Amino acid sequence: MIRYEDRMARGLASVINLLDPDVIVMGGGVSNIARLYREVPLRLGQYVFSDTVSTPIVPAATAIQAACAGRPGLATASLNTHRRNEPELE
């Protein structure tokens, strides 16, 4: 788990360095690992190009439920777009 936390800190530090977000929202199954909210922020300082890191990392409000609900909608939207681009059969 320590290796994963370090890799996540490196990845999120890249996001912070490039985009300077106000907050990082974790979703999906990762958002259920409480330890990440404790350990990853402690490691960010090693990788962020700043003296301090004030970007909070928080779980998504709807977590996994939103991902499960969003996937069918995304698939439907993709299918509808594909159908609109097909030539009409006469």
PDB file with one MODEL, atoms N, CA, C and O in Angstrom:
MODEL        1
ATOM      1  N   MET A   1       0.825  -1.202   0.000  1.00  0.00           N
ATOM      2  CA  MET A   1       0.000   0.000   0.000  1.00  0.00           C
ATOM      3  C   MET A   1       0.867   1.263   0.000  1.00  0.00           C
ATOM      4  O   MET A   1       0.477   2.281  -0.572  1.00  0.00           O
ATOM      5  N   ILE A   2       2.014   1.202   0.626  1.00  0.00           N
ATOM      6  CA  ILE A   2       2.898   2.371   0.674  1.00  0.00           C
ATOM      7  C   ILE A   2       3.363   2.740  -0.729  1.00  0.00           C
ATOM      8  O   ILE A   2       3.438   3.921  -1.068  1.00  0.00           O
ATOM      9  N   ARG A   3       3.674   1.744  -1.540  1.00  0.00           N
ATOM     10  CA  ARG A   3       4.100   1.998  -2.917  1.00  0.00           C
ATOM     11  C   ARG A   3       2.972   2.676  -3.708  1.00  0.00           C
ATOM     12  O   ARG A   3       3.213   3.615  -4.468  1.00  0.00           O
ATOM     13  N   TYR A   4       1.765   2.198  -3.522  1.00  0.00           N
ATOM     14  CA  TYR A   4       0.604   2.778  -4.208  1.00  0.00           C
ATOM     15  C   TYR A   4       0.394   4.235  -3.776  1.00  0.00           C
ATOM     16  O   TYR A   4       0.140   5.104  -4.610  1.00  0.00           O
ATOM     17  N   GLU A   5       0.501   4.492  -2.480  1.00  0.00           N
ATOM     18  CA  GLU A   5       0.333   5.856  -1.969  1.00  0.00           C
ATOM     19  C   GLU A   5       1.378   6.787  -2.565  1.00  0.00           C
ATOM     20  O   GLU A   5       1.071   7.925  -2.919  1.00  0.00           O
ATOM     21  N   ASP A   6       2.610   6.308  -2.676  1.00  0.00           N
ATOM     22  CA  ASP A   6       3.677   7.131  -3.237  1.00  0.00           C
ATOM     23  C   ASP A   6       3.425   7.413  -4.712  1.00  0.00           C
ATOM     24  O   ASP A   6       3.617   8.536  -5.179  1.00  0.00           O
ATOM     25  N   ARG A   7       2.998   6.399  -5.434  1.00  0.00           N
ATOM     26  CA  ARG A   7       2.710   6.602  -6.860  1.00  0.00           C
ATOM     27  C   ARG A   7       1.522   7.530  -7.063  1.00  0.00           C
ATOM     28  O   ARG A   7       1.515   8.348  -7.983  1.00  0.00           O
ATOM     29  N   MET A   8       0.528   7.402  -6.213  1.00  0.00           N
ATOM     30  CA  MET A   8      -0.614   8.304  -6.314  1.00  0.00           C
ATOM     31  C   MET A   8      -0.176   9.735  -6.000  1.00  0.00           C
ATOM     32  O   MET A   8      -0.618  10.677  -6.657  1.00  0.00           O
ATOM     33  N   ALA A   9       0.681   9.898  -5.010  1.00  0.00           N
ATOM     34  CA  ALA A   9       1.185  11.230  -4.670  1.00  0.00           C
ATOM     35  C   ALA A   9       1.950  11.827  -5.841  1.00  0.00           C
ATOM     36  O   ALA A   9       1.806  13.015  -6.130  1.00  0.00           O
ATOM     37  N   ARG A  10       2.751  11.032  -6.512  1.00  0.00           N
ATOM     38  CA  ARG A  10       3.497  11.527  -7.684  1.00  0.00           C
ATOM     39  C   ARG A  10       2.538  11.961  -8.788  1.00  0.00           C
ATOM     40  O   ARG A  10       2.710  13.020  -9.391  1.00  0.00           O
ATOM     41  N   GLY A  11       1.540  11.143  -9.045  1.00  0.00           N
ATOM     42  CA  GLY A  11       0.570  11.480 -10.093  1.00  0.00           C
ATOM     43  C   GLY A  11      -0.224  12.733  -9.768  1.00  0.00           C
ATOM     44  O   GLY A  11      -0.389  13.615 -10.611  1.00  0.00           O
ATOM     45  N   LEU A  12      -0.712  12.803  -8.537  1.00  0.00           N
ATOM     46  CA  LEU A  12      -1.492  13.980  -8.144  1.00  0.00           C
ATOM     47  C   LEU A  12      -0.619  15.229  -8.071  1.00  0.00           C
ATOM     48  O   LEU A  12      -1.092  16.334  -8.337  1.00  0.00           O
ATOM     49  N   ALA A  13       0.652  15.058  -7.713  1.00  0.00           N
ATOM     50  CA  ALA A  13       1.570  16.200  -7.708  1.00  0.00           C
ATOM     51  C   ALA A  13       1.735  16.750  -9.121  1.00  0.00           C
ATOM     52  O   ALA A  13       1.844  17.962  -9.307  1.00  0.00           O
ATOM     53  N   SER A  14       1.753  15.870 -10.110  1.00  0.00           N
ATOM     54  CA  SER A  14       1.836  16.331 -11.499  1.00  0.00           C
ATOM     55  C   SER A  14       0.610  17.156 -11.864  1.00  0.00           C
ATOM     56  O   SER A  14       0.721  18.182 -12.536  1.00  0.00           O
ATOM     57  N   VAL A  15      -0.556  16.704 -11.421  1.00  0.00           N
ATOM     58  CA  VAL A  15      -1.790  17.460 -11.668  1.00  0.00           C
ATOM     59  C   VAL A  15      -1.705  18.825 -10.988  1.00  0.00           C
ATOM     60  O   VAL A  15      -2.048  19.844 -11.588  1.00  0.00           O
ATOM     61  N   ILE A  16      -1.255  18.841  -9.753  1.00  0.00           N
ATOM     62  CA  ILE A  16      -1.136  20.103  -9.004  1.00  0.00           C
ATOM     63  C   ILE A  16      -0.127  21.025  -9.681  1.00  0.00           C
ATOM     64  O   ILE A  16      -0.375  22.223  -9.818  1.00  0.00           O
ATOM     65  N   ASN A  17       1.006  20.477 -10.103  1.00  0.00           N
ATOM     66  CA  ASN A  17       2.038  21.295 -10.751  1.00  0.00           C
ATOM     67  C   ASN A  17       1.556  21.893 -12.062  1.00  0.00           C
ATOM     68  O   ASN A  17       1.899  23.030 -12.386  1.00  0.00           O
ATOM     69  N   LEU A  18       0.769  21.146 -12.819  1.00  0.00           N
ATOM     70  CA  LEU A  18       0.320  21.621 -14.130  1.00  0.00           C
ATOM     71  C   LEU A  18      -0.925  22.498 -14.079  1.00  0.00           C
ATOM     72  O   LEU A  18      -1.019  23.494 -14.797  1.00  0.00           O
ATOM     73  N   LEU A  19      -1.887  22.123 -13.222  1.00  0.00           N
ATOM     74  CA  LEU A  19      -3.194  22.781 -13.245  1.00  0.00           C
ATOM     75  C   LEU A  19      -3.501  23.650 -12.041  1.00  0.00           C
ATOM     76  O   LEU A  19      -4.375  24.514 -12.113  1.00  0.00           O
ATOM     77  N   ASP A  20      -2.802  23.440 -10.939  1.00  0.00           N
ATOM     78  CA  ASP A  20      -3.041  24.177  -9.693  1.00  0.00           C
ATOM     79  C   ASP A  20      -4.531  24.172  -9.315  1.00  0.00           C
ATOM     80  O   ASP A  20      -5.135  25.235  -9.181  1.00  0.00           O
ATOM     81  N   PRO A  21      -5.126  22.978  -9.143  1.00  0.00           N
ATOM     82  CA  PRO A  21      -6.561  22.916  -8.830  1.00  0.00           C
ATOM     83  C   PRO A  21      -6.859  23.401  -7.409  1.00  0.00           C
ATOM     84  O   PRO A  21      -5.989  23.369  -6.538  1.00  0.00           O
ATOM     85  N   ASP A  22      -8.080  23.843  -7.188  1.00  0.00           N
ATOM     86  CA  ASP A  22      -8.516  24.244  -5.851  1.00  0.00           C
ATOM     87  C   ASP A  22      -8.744  23.022  -4.970  1.00  0.00           C
ATOM     88  O   ASP A  22      -8.558  23.081  -3.755  1.00  0.00           O
ATOM     89  N   VAL A  23      -9.147  21.915  -5.589  1.00  0.00           N
ATOM     90  CA  VAL A  23      -9.422  20.683  -4.858  1.00  0.00           C
ATOM     91  C   VAL A  23      -9.260  19.508  -5.827  1.00  0.00           C
ATOM     92  O   VAL A  23      -9.472  19.657  -7.031  1.00  0.00           O
ATOM     93  N   ILE A  24      -8.885  18.348  -5.302  1.00  0.00           N
ATOM     94  CA  ILE A  24      -8.838  17.115  -6.087  1.00  0.00           C
ATOM     95  C   ILE A  24      -9.913  16.204  -5.529  1.00  0.00           C
ATOM     96  O   ILE A  24      -9.919  15.891  -4.339  1.00  0.00           O
ATOM     97  N   VAL A  25     -10.827  15.775  -6.398  1.00  0.00           N
ATOM     98  CA  VAL A  25     -11.947  14.923  -5.983  1.00  0.00           C
ATOM     99  C   VAL A  25     -11.681  13.503  -6.476  1.00  0.00           C
ATOM    100  O   VAL A  25     -11.520  13.269  -7.673  1.00  0.00           O
ATOM    101  N   MET A  26     -11.639  12.576  -5.549  1.00  0.00           N
ATOM    102  CA  MET A  26     -11.420  11.170  -5.876  1.00  0.00           C
ATOM    103  C   MET A  26     -12.767  10.480  -6.016  1.00  0.00           C
ATOM    104  O   MET A  26     -13.650  10.655  -5.177  1.00  0.00           O
ATOM    105  N   GLY A  27     -12.924   9.698  -7.075  1.00  0.00           N
ATOM    106  CA  GLY A  27     -14.170   8.983  -7.291  1.00  0.00           C
ATOM    107  C   GLY A  27     -13.933   7.505  -7.478  1.00  0.00           C
ATOM    108  O   GLY A  27     -12.794   7.040  -7.446  1.00  0.00           O
ATOM    109  N   GLY A  28     -15.005   6.769  -7.672  1.00  0.00           N
ATOM    110  CA  GLY A  28     -14.913   5.336  -7.898  1.00  0.00           C
ATOM    111  C   GLY A  28     -14.479   4.585  -6.655  1.00  0.00           C
ATOM    112  O   GLY A  28     -14.621   5.077  -5.536  1.00  0.00           O
ATOM    113  N   GLY A  29     -13.952   3.395  -6.858  1.00  0.00           N
ATOM    114  CA  GLY A  29     -13.541   2.546  -5.744  1.00  0.00           C
ATOM    115  C   GLY A  29     -12.416   3.134  -4.916  1.00  0.00           C
ATOM    116  O   GLY A  29     -12.322   2.879  -3.715  1.00  0.00           O
ATOM    117  N   VAL A  30     -11.563   3.921  -5.554  1.00  0.00           N
ATOM    118  CA  VAL A  30     -10.441   4.545  -4.838  1.00  0.00           C
ATOM    119  C   VAL A  30     -10.941   5.475  -3.738  1.00  0.00           C
ATOM    120  O   VAL A  30     -10.286   5.637  -2.709  1.00  0.00           O
ATOM    121  N   SER A  31     -12.093   6.080  -3.958  1.00  0.00           N
ATOM    122  CA  SER A  31     -12.610   7.040  -2.982  1.00  0.00           C
ATOM    123  C   SER A  31     -13.002   6.370  -1.667  1.00  0.00           C
ATOM    124  O   SER A  31     -13.219   7.055  -0.667  1.00  0.00           O
ATOM    125  N   ASN A  32     -13.094   5.053  -1.657  1.00  0.00           N
ATOM    126  CA  ASN A  32     -13.466   4.331  -0.432  1.00  0.00           C
ATOM    127  C   ASN A  32     -12.275   3.960   0.444  1.00  0.00           C
ATOM    128  O   ASN A  32     -12.459   3.385   1.516  1.00  0.00           O
ATOM    129  N   ILE A  33     -11.069   4.275   0.010  1.00  0.00           N
ATOM    130  CA  ILE A  33      -9.867   3.933   0.784  1.00  0.00           C
ATOM    131  C   ILE A  33      -9.493   5.131   1.648  1.00  0.00           C
ATOM    132  O   ILE A  33      -8.777   6.029   1.205  1.00  0.00           O
ATOM    133  N   ALA A  34      -9.981   5.135   2.873  1.00  0.00           N
ATOM    134  CA  ALA A  34      -9.802   6.277   3.785  1.00  0.00           C
ATOM    135  C   ALA A  34      -8.329   6.601   4.018  1.00  0.00           C
ATOM    136  O   ALA A  34      -7.967   7.766   4.186  1.00  0.00           O
ATOM    137  N   ARG A  35      -7.504   5.604   4.027  1.00  0.00           N
ATOM    138  CA  ARG A  35      -6.080   5.795   4.287  1.00  0.00           C
ATOM    139  C   ARG A  35      -5.433   6.751   3.281  1.00  0.00           C
ATOM    140  O   ARG A  35      -4.496   7.469   3.630  1.00  0.00           O
ATOM    141  N   LEU A  36      -5.919   6.766   2.048  1.00  0.00           N
ATOM    142  CA  LEU A  36      -5.341   7.629   1.019  1.00  0.00           C
ATOM    143  C   LEU A  36      -5.485   9.105   1.368  1.00  0.00           C
ATOM    144  O   LEU A  36      -4.593   9.900   1.072  1.00  0.00           O
ATOM    145  N   TYR A  37      -6.581   9.473   1.986  1.00  0.00           N
ATOM    146  CA  TYR A  37      -6.810  10.880   2.340  1.00  0.00           C
ATOM    147  C   TYR A  37      -5.892  11.338   3.469  1.00  0.00           C
ATOM    148  O   TYR A  37      -5.681  12.534   3.671  1.00  0.00           O
ATOM    149  N   ARG A  38      -5.362  10.383   4.185  1.00  0.00           N
ATOM    150  CA  ARG A  38      -4.444  10.663   5.281  1.00  0.00           C
ATOM    151  C   ARG A  38      -2.995  10.654   4.803  1.00  0.00           C
ATOM    152  O   ARG A  38      -2.223  11.554   5.135  1.00  0.00           O
ATOM    153  N   GLU A  39      -2.628   9.641   4.027  1.00  0.00           N
ATOM    154  CA  GLU A  39      -1.230   9.408   3.680  1.00  0.00           C
ATOM    155  C   GLU A  39      -0.748  10.155   2.430  1.00  0.00           C
ATOM    156  O   GLU A  39       0.371  10.667   2.414  1.00  0.00           O
ATOM    157  N   VAL A  40      -1.569  10.219   1.402  1.00  0.00           N
ATOM    158  CA  VAL A  40      -1.122  10.849   0.150  1.00  0.00           C
ATOM    159  C   VAL A  40      -0.779  12.325   0.337  1.00  0.00           C
ATOM    160  O   VAL A  40       0.256  12.759  -0.169  1.00  0.00           O
ATOM    161  N   PRO A  41      -1.590  13.118   1.038  1.00  0.00           N
ATOM    162  CA  PRO A  41      -1.207  14.523   1.230  1.00  0.00           C
ATOM    163  C   PRO A  41       0.142  14.691   1.939  1.00  0.00           C
ATOM    164  O   PRO A  41       0.852  15.666   1.690  1.00  0.00           O
ATOM    165  N   LEU A  42       0.496  13.761   2.809  1.00  0.00           N
ATOM    166  CA  LEU A  42       1.783  13.843   3.502  1.00  0.00           C
ATOM    167  C   LEU A  42       2.956  13.650   2.548  1.00  0.00           C
ATOM    168  O   LEU A  42       4.059  14.124   2.820  1.00  0.00           O
ATOM    169  N   ARG A  43       2.729  12.968   1.449  1.00  0.00           N
ATOM    170  CA  ARG A  43       3.786  12.680   0.479  1.00  0.00           C
ATOM    171  C   ARG A  43       3.870  13.706  -0.656  1.00  0.00           C
ATOM    172  O   ARG A  43       4.871  13.752  -1.371  1.00  0.00           O
ATOM    173  N   LEU A  44       2.850  14.512  -0.825  1.00  0.00           N
ATOM    174  CA  LEU A  44       2.811  15.454  -1.943  1.00  0.00           C
ATOM    175  C   LEU A  44       3.969  16.440  -1.926  1.00  0.00           C
ATOM    176  O   LEU A  44       4.489  16.805  -2.980  1.00  0.00           O
ATOM    177  N   GLY A  45       4.372  16.868  -0.752  1.00  0.00           N
ATOM    178  CA  GLY A  45       5.428  17.878  -0.630  1.00  0.00           C
ATOM    179  C   GLY A  45       6.726  17.486  -1.310  1.00  0.00           C
ATOM    180  O   GLY A  45       7.491  18.354  -1.730  1.00  0.00           O
ATOM    181  N   GLN A  46       6.984  16.198  -1.425  1.00  0.00           N
ATOM    182  CA  GLN A  46       8.211  15.726  -2.080  1.00  0.00           C
ATOM    183  C   GLN A  46       8.204  15.991  -3.573  1.00  0.00           C
ATOM    184  O   GLN A  46       9.261  16.089  -4.197  1.00  0.00           O
ATOM    185  N   TYR A  47       7.008  16.108  -4.152  1.00  0.00           N
ATOM    186  CA  TYR A  47       6.887  16.139  -5.604  1.00  0.00           C
ATOM    187  C   TYR A  47       6.288  17.420  -6.174  1.00  0.00           C
ATOM    188  O   TYR A  47       6.351  17.638  -7.383  1.00  0.00           O
ATOM    189  N   VAL A  48       5.717  18.260  -5.338  1.00  0.00           N
ATOM    190  CA  VAL A  48       5.099  19.503  -5.807  1.00  0.00           C
ATOM    191  C   VAL A  48       6.160  20.596  -5.857  1.00  0.00           C
ATOM    192  O   VAL A  48       6.983  20.725  -4.950  1.00  0.00           O
ATOM    193  N   PHE A  49       6.127  21.382  -6.933  1.00  0.00           N
ATOM    194  CA  PHE A  49       7.092  22.477  -7.103  1.00  0.00           C
ATOM    195  C   PHE A  49       6.647  23.716  -6.334  1.00  0.00           C
ATOM    196  O   PHE A  49       6.409  24.770  -6.924  1.00  0.00           O
ATOM    197  N   SER A  50       6.537  23.583  -5.030  1.00  0.00           N
ATOM    198  CA  SER A  50       6.117  24.677  -4.167  1.00  0.00           C
ATOM    199  C   SER A  50       6.592  24.379  -2.757  1.00  0.00           C
ATOM    200  O   SER A  50       6.862  23.226  -2.418  1.00  0.00           O
ATOM    201  N   ASP A  51       6.692  25.400  -1.946  1.00  0.00           N
ATOM    202  CA  ASP A  51       7.105  25.194  -0.552  1.00  0.00           C
ATOM    203  C   ASP A  51       5.992  24.559   0.271  1.00  0.00           C
ATOM    204  O   ASP A  51       6.256  23.838   1.234  1.00  0.00           O
ATOM    205  N   THR A  52       4.748  24.829  -0.111  1.00  0.00           N
ATOM    206  CA  THR A  52       3.606  24.274   0.619  1.00  0.00           C
ATOM    207  C   THR A  52       2.596  23.693  -0.361  1.00  0.00           C
ATOM    208  O   THR A  52       2.538  24.086  -1.527  1.00  0.00           O
ATOM    209  N   VAL A  53       1.808  22.758   0.131  1.00  0.00           N
ATOM    210  CA  VAL A  53       0.728  22.167  -0.664  1.00  0.00           C
ATOM    211  C   VAL A  53      -0.564  22.396   0.105  1.00  0.00           C
ATOM    212  O   VAL A  53      -0.721  21.907   1.224  1.00  0.00           O
ATOM    213  N   SER A  54      -1.486  23.138  -0.493  1.00  0.00           N
ATOM    214  CA  SER A  54      -2.748  23.422   0.187  1.00  0.00           C
ATOM    215  C   SER A  54      -3.952  22.838  -0.543  1.00  0.00           C
ATOM    216  O   SER A  54      -5.094  23.135  -0.192  1.00  0.00           O
ATOM    217  N   THR A  55      -3.706  22.011  -1.553  1.00  0.00           N
ATOM    218  CA  THR A  55      -4.788  21.422  -2.335  1.00  0.00           C
ATOM    219  C   THR A  55      -5.393  20.244  -1.577  1.00  0.00           C
ATOM    220  O   THR A  55      -4.724  19.227  -1.395  1.00  0.00           O
ATOM    221  N   PRO A  56      -6.638  20.357  -1.135  1.00  0.00           N
ATOM    222  CA  PRO A  56      -7.256  19.227  -0.424  1.00  0.00           C
ATOM    223  C   PRO A  56      -7.622  18.095  -1.384  1.00  0.00           C
ATOM    224  O   PRO A  56      -7.954  18.327  -2.547  1.00  0.00           O
ATOM    225  N   ILE A  57      -7.554  16.881  -0.876  1.00  0.00           N
ATOM    226  CA  ILE A  57      -7.992  15.696  -1.615  1.00  0.00           C
ATOM    227  C   ILE A  57      -9.212  15.171  -0.885  1.00  0.00           C
ATOM    228  O   ILE A  57      -9.139  14.831   0.296  1.00  0.00           O
ATOM    229  N   VAL A  58     -10.337  15.106  -1.589  1.00  0.00           N
ATOM    230  CA  VAL A  58     -11.605  14.737  -0.952  1.00  0.00           C
ATOM    231  C   VAL A  58     -12.310  13.651  -1.754  1.00  0.00           C
ATOM    232  O   VAL A  58     -12.085  13.530  -2.958  1.00  0.00           O
ATOM    233  N   PRO A  59     -13.160  12.857  -1.101  1.00  0.00           N
ATOM    234  CA  PRO A  59     -13.946  11.862  -1.838  1.00  0.00           C
ATOM    235  C   PRO A  59     -15.105  12.536  -2.561  1.00  0.00           C
ATOM    236  O   PRO A  59     -15.621  13.562  -2.117  1.00  0.00           O
ATOM    237  N   ALA A  60     -15.501  11.946  -3.671  1.00  0.00           N
ATOM    238  CA  ALA A  60     -16.671  12.446  -4.398  1.00  0.00           C
ATOM    239  C   ALA A  60     -17.906  12.285  -3.527  1.00  0.00           C
ATOM    240  O   ALA A  60     -18.009  11.333  -2.754  1.00  0.00           O
ATOM    241  N   ALA A  61     -18.825  13.200  -3.652  1.00  0.00           N
ATOM    242  CA  ALA A  61     -20.033  13.173  -2.818  1.00  0.00           C
ATOM    243  C   ALA A  61     -20.867  11.923  -3.079  1.00  0.00           C
ATOM    244  O   ALA A  61     -21.469  11.377  -2.154  1.00  0.00           O
ATOM    245  N   THR A  62     -20.909  11.468  -4.325  1.00  0.00           N
ATOM    246  CA  THR A  62     -21.736  10.313  -4.653  1.00  0.00           C
ATOM    247  C   THR A  62     -20.920   9.051  -4.901  1.00  0.00           C
ATOM    248  O   THR A  62     -21.494   7.979  -5.092  1.00  0.00           O
ATOM    249  N   ALA A  63     -19.608   9.153  -4.902  1.00  0.00           N
ATOM    250  CA  ALA A  63     -18.677   8.032  -5.033  1.00  0.00           C
ATOM    251  C   ALA A  63     -19.065   7.066  -6.141  1.00  0.00           C
ATOM    252  O   ALA A  63     -19.277   7.482  -7.280  1.00  0.00           O
ATOM    253  N   ILE A  64     -19.159   5.805  -5.824  1.00  0.00           N
ATOM    254  CA  ILE A  64     -19.353   4.760  -6.833  1.00  0.00           C
ATOM    255  C   ILE A  64     -20.713   4.863  -7.509  1.00  0.00           C
ATOM    256  O   ILE A  64     -20.832   4.550  -8.693  1.00  0.00           O
ATOM    257  N   GLN A  65     -21.728   5.290  -6.794  1.00  0.00           N
ATOM    258  CA  GLN A  65     -23.065   5.351  -7.364  1.00  0.00           C
ATOM    259  C   GLN A  65     -23.095   6.215  -8.622  1.00  0.00           C
ATOM    260  O   GLN A  65     -23.781   5.879  -9.587  1.00  0.00           O
ATOM    261  N   ALA A  66     -22.361   7.319  -8.619  1.00  0.00           N
ATOM    262  CA  ALA A  66     -22.358   8.203  -9.786  1.00  0.00           C
ATOM    263  C   ALA A  66     -21.720   7.519 -10.981  1.00  0.00           C
ATOM    264  O   ALA A  66     -22.199   7.654 -12.106  1.00  0.00           O
ATOM    265  N   ALA A  67     -20.641   6.787 -10.743  1.00  0.00           N
ATOM    266  CA  ALA A  67     -19.984   6.080 -11.846  1.00  0.00           C
ATOM    267  C   ALA A  67     -20.911   5.027 -12.435  1.00  0.00           C
ATOM    268  O   ALA A  67     -20.989   4.880 -13.654  1.00  0.00           O
ATOM    269  N   CYS A  68     -21.600   4.307 -11.593  1.00  0.00           N
ATOM    270  CA  CYS A  68     -22.519   3.267 -12.065  1.00  0.00           C
ATOM    271  C   CYS A  68     -23.686   3.871 -12.828  1.00  0.00           C
ATOM    272  O   CYS A  68     -24.133   3.309 -13.828  1.00  0.00           O
ATOM    273  N   ALA A  69     -24.178   4.999 -12.367  1.00  0.00           N
ATOM    274  CA  ALA A  69     -25.300   5.651 -13.042  1.00  0.00           C
ATOM    275  C   ALA A  69     -24.841   6.331 -14.322  1.00  0.00           C
ATOM    276  O   ALA A  69     -25.602   6.403 -15.287  1.00  0.00           O
ATOM    277  N   GLY A  70     -23.619   6.829 -14.349  1.00  0.00           N
ATOM    278  CA  GLY A  70     -23.119   7.566 -15.505  1.00  0.00           C
ATOM    279  C   GLY A  70     -22.759   6.699 -16.685  1.00  0.00           C
ATOM    280  O   GLY A  70     -22.918   7.124 -17.830  1.00  0.00           O
ATOM    281  N   ARG A  71     -22.281   5.501 -16.443  1.00  0.00           N
ATOM    282  CA  ARG A  71     -21.848   4.646 -17.547  1.00  0.00           C
ATOM    283  C   ARG A  71     -22.972   4.326 -18.533  1.00  0.00           C
ATOM    284  O   ARG A  71     -22.767   4.461 -19.739  1.00  0.00           O
ATOM    285  N   PRO A  72     -24.153   3.906 -18.067  1.00  0.00           N
ATOM    286  CA  PRO A  72     -25.215   3.645 -19.052  1.00  0.00           C
ATOM    287  C   PRO A  72     -25.594   4.894 -19.842  1.00  0.00           C
ATOM    288  O   PRO A  72     -25.874   4.811 -21.038  1.00  0.00           O
ATOM    289  N   GLY A  73     -25.606   6.040 -19.183  1.00  0.00           N
ATOM    290  CA  GLY A  73     -25.924   7.287 -19.879  1.00  0.00           C
ATOM    291  C   GLY A  73     -24.881   7.626 -20.924  1.00  0.00           C
ATOM    292  O   GLY A  73     -25.220   8.079 -22.017  1.00  0.00           O
ATOM    293  N   LEU A  74     -23.621   7.410 -20.601  1.00  0.00           N
ATOM    294  CA  LEU A  74     -22.540   7.662 -21.548  1.00  0.00           C
ATOM    295  C   LEU A  74     -22.649   6.730 -22.749  1.00  0.00           C
ATOM    296  O   LEU A  74     -22.471   7.152 -23.891  1.00  0.00           O
ATOM    297  N   ALA A  75     -22.941   5.465 -22.481  1.00  0.00           N
ATOM    298  CA  ALA A  75     -23.088   4.493 -23.570  1.00  0.00           C
ATOM    299  C   ALA A  75     -24.253   4.874 -24.474  1.00  0.00           C
ATOM    300  O   ALA A  75     -24.142   4.786 -25.697  1.00  0.00           O
ATOM    301  N   THR A  76     -25.356   5.292 -23.891  1.00  0.00           N
ATOM    302  CA  THR A  76     -26.529   5.692 -24.676  1.00  0.00           C
ATOM    303  C   THR A  76     -26.217   6.910 -25.532  1.00  0.00           C
ATOM    304  O   THR A  76     -26.576   6.960 -26.708  1.00  0.00           O
ATOM    305  N   ALA A  77     -25.546   7.893 -24.936  1.00  0.00           N
ATOM    306  CA  ALA A  77     -25.188   9.101 -25.680  1.00  0.00           C
ATOM    307  C   ALA A  77     -24.256   8.759 -26.833  1.00  0.00           C
ATOM    308  O   ALA A  77     -24.403   9.305 -27.927  1.00  0.00           O
ATOM    309  N   SER A  78     -23.311   7.877 -26.609  1.00  0.00           N
ATOM    310  CA  SER A  78     -22.380   7.469 -27.650  1.00  0.00           C
ATOM    311  C   SER A  78     -23.118   6.751 -28.779  1.00  0.00           C
ATOM    312  O   SER A  78     -22.857   7.002 -29.955  1.00  0.00           O
ATOM    313  N   LEU A  79     -24.025   5.871 -28.424  1.00  0.00           N
ATOM    314  CA  LEU A  79     -24.803   5.128 -29.414  1.00  0.00           C
ATOM    315  C   LEU A  79     -25.663   6.081 -30.240  1.00  0.00           C
ATOM    316  O   LEU A  79     -25.750   5.941 -31.460  1.00  0.00           O
ATOM    317  N   ASN A  80     -26.295   7.046 -29.580  1.00  0.00           N
ATOM    318  CA  ASN A  80     -27.136   8.015 -30.293  1.00  0.00           C
ATOM    319  C   ASN A  80     -26.313   8.870 -31.241  1.00  0.00           C
ATOM    320  O   ASN A  80     -26.774   9.177 -32.340  1.00  0.00           O
ATOM    321  N   THR A  81     -25.117   9.262 -30.851  1.00  0.00           N
ATOM    322  CA  THR A  81     -24.239  10.050 -31.713  1.00  0.00           C
ATOM    323  C   THR A  81     -23.847   9.233 -32.931  1.00  0.00           C
ATOM    324  O   THR A  81     -23.835   9.737 -34.054  1.00  0.00           O
ATOM    325  N   HIS A  82     -23.529   7.970 -32.700  1.00  0.00           N
ATOM    326  CA  HIS A  82     -23.140   7.089 -33.801  1.00  0.00           C
ATOM    327  C   HIS A  82     -24.295   6.939 -34.792  1.00  0.00           C
ATOM    328  O   HIS A  82     -24.085   6.968 -36.005  1.00  0.00           O
ATOM    329  N   ARG A  83     -25.490   6.781 -34.284  1.00  0.00           N
ATOM    330  CA  ARG A  83     -26.658   6.599 -35.159  1.00  0.00           C
ATOM    331  C   ARG A  83     -26.936   7.852 -35.990  1.00  0.00           C
ATOM    332  O   ARG A  83     -27.351   7.745 -37.144  1.00  0.00           O
ATOM    333  N   ARG A  84     -26.714   9.030 -35.423  1.00  0.00           N
ATOM    334  CA  ARG A  84     -26.956  10.265 -36.166  1.00  0.00           C
ATOM    335  C   ARG A  84     -25.990  10.411 -37.334  1.00  0.00           C
ATOM    336  O   ARG A  84     -26.316  11.056 -38.331  1.00  0.00           O
ATOM    337  N   ASN A  85     -24.813   9.824 -37.222  1.00  0.00           N
ATOM    338  CA  ASN A  85     -23.789   9.974 -38.256  1.00  0.00           C
ATOM    339  C   ASN A  85     -23.892   8.904 -39.346  1.00  0.00           C
ATOM    340  O   ASN A  85     -23.159   8.958 -40.333  1.00  0.00           O
ATOM    341  N   GLU A  86     -24.776   7.950 -39.179  1.00  0.00           N
ATOM    342  CA  GLU A  86     -24.957   6.909 -40.191  1.00  0.00           C
ATOM    343  C   GLU A  86     -25.801   7.452 -41.337  1.00  0.00           C
ATOM    344  O   GLU A  86     -26.700   8.264 -41.119  1.00  0.00           O
ATOM    345  N   PRO A  87     -25.512   7.006 -42.556  1.00  0.00           N
ATOM    346  CA  PRO A  87     -26.361   7.439 -43.689  1.00  0.00           C
ATOM    347  C   PRO A  87     -27.739   6.823 -43.591  1.00  0.00           C
ATOM    348  O   PRO A  87     -27.896   5.710 -43.090  1.00  0.00           O
ATOM    349  N   GLU A  88     -28.725   7.536 -44.064  1.00  0.00           N
ATOM    350  CA  GLU A  88     -30.097   7.044 -44.042  1.00  0.00           C
ATOM    351  C   GLU A  88     -30.266   5.943 -45.082  1.00  0.00           C
ATOM    352  O   GLU A  88     -29.775   6.068 -46.204  1.00  0.00           O
ATOM    353  N   LEU A  89     -30.944   4.884 -44.724  1.00  0.00           N
ATOM    354  CA  LEU A  89     -31.249   3.809 -45.659  1.00  0.00           C
ATOM    355  C   LEU A  89     -32.608   4.088 -46.273  1.00  0.00           C
ATOM    356  O   LEU A  89     -33.558   4.403 -45.556  1.00  0.00           O
ATOM    357  N   GLU A  90     -32.713   3.980 -47.566  1.00  0.00           N
ATOM    358  CA  GLU A  90     -33.998   4.252 -48.218  1.00  0.00           C
ATOM    359  C   GLU A  90     -34.563   3.026 -48.854  1.00  0.00           C
ATOM    360  O   GLU A  90     -35.640   3.079 -49.447  1.00  0.00           O
TER     361      GLU A  90
ENDMDL
END
